[in-house]
Structures are given as C-alpha cells and as structure tokens.
Amino acid sequence: MVTTIAGPDRTEFREAMAHLPAAVNILTTDGPGGRYGMTVSAVCSVTDAPPTVLVCVNRGSATHDVISGNRRVCVNVLGGHHEELALHFSGATKVPMPERFAWDIWDPAEQLPVLRDALVNIVGTVRDRKPMGSHSVMFVEVERVHVRHGDSLVYFNRRFHRLETGREPSDDE
C-alpha cells in the first residue's frame, strides 16, 4: 500500500528521509578557524565541469562556521569498517575534537585532515553556500580525488549498514 502525504510535518518528513539510504562521510577542514570534522550524509555530485559536489551542513553546529571560514574541506567517504569513526565524528561518543585528530589515521602529508583508508577522499574549496532552513548548502569545487575499492558504510532507517561491493578488486586496483 502506498501512502501519499500532502504537506508533511517535520516528523513525517524525517521518517521519509530515514528511508533514503545515504553514504556516510566525515567532512573535515583545517585553517585559520581550526581543525574540525563532522559526520555527514548529505553529499552529492553537482557537475563534472568543473567537478563540484554539494554538502549540507547544519548552521547550528560548531563545525559550520569553521568550514565557512576555512573554506577548504575534505569529504572522506567511509568504508564499511568505519562505523565507530562515524559515531565519534557525529559527537555520539563525546570524544573531544583534538583527540579525534590525534589518532594515527590521518595522512600527515596533507594540509587538510585526509583519512588514509577512506573509500574516497574528495579535496576542494567551498565556492558558494546558500542557506536553506536549518542548513547551508555548500558547493565544493573539487581539486582532487583518491578512490579505493572496498565495502561502503551507508545510513538507512536510522542505522549504519555495511554495503558490500559484491566483487573482488583486480590486481591493478
């Protein structure tokens, strides 16, 4: 049975969005405003010319203003084994921000916090942002990407799930 809801209230909308599977990412930044990161699921491609992604960030979060000021970000797309890391960067575990960046999981050769074993790293600059309700939609012009192969971490029905690739990588991957 299909239910159609006209003009959903906030609760109904959130319930609907809980059924929209999404990749889990840690959005990181570093610069004059400091080094911060947060777990986000609202990331998607916009265009490939120039390569651009959008990221939606809650304007009430401490990380929002830091990202807006620093403008440089890395979208670290999480692999299936990163559930605990996603919880840390969501704030669920109360691990202080400096401690999260003290772990030996970040590439020391990078200017931004780049997760070494992320499924994908997308490094870029916030070129524009638009307020929309409680969030800002940030348009990130991509400067470089690094892709690895493996299982993905997705968020669906208010829980993390490991999405298996279903294939073995070839020798040249």
Disulfide bonds with the S-S distance in Angstrom:
none
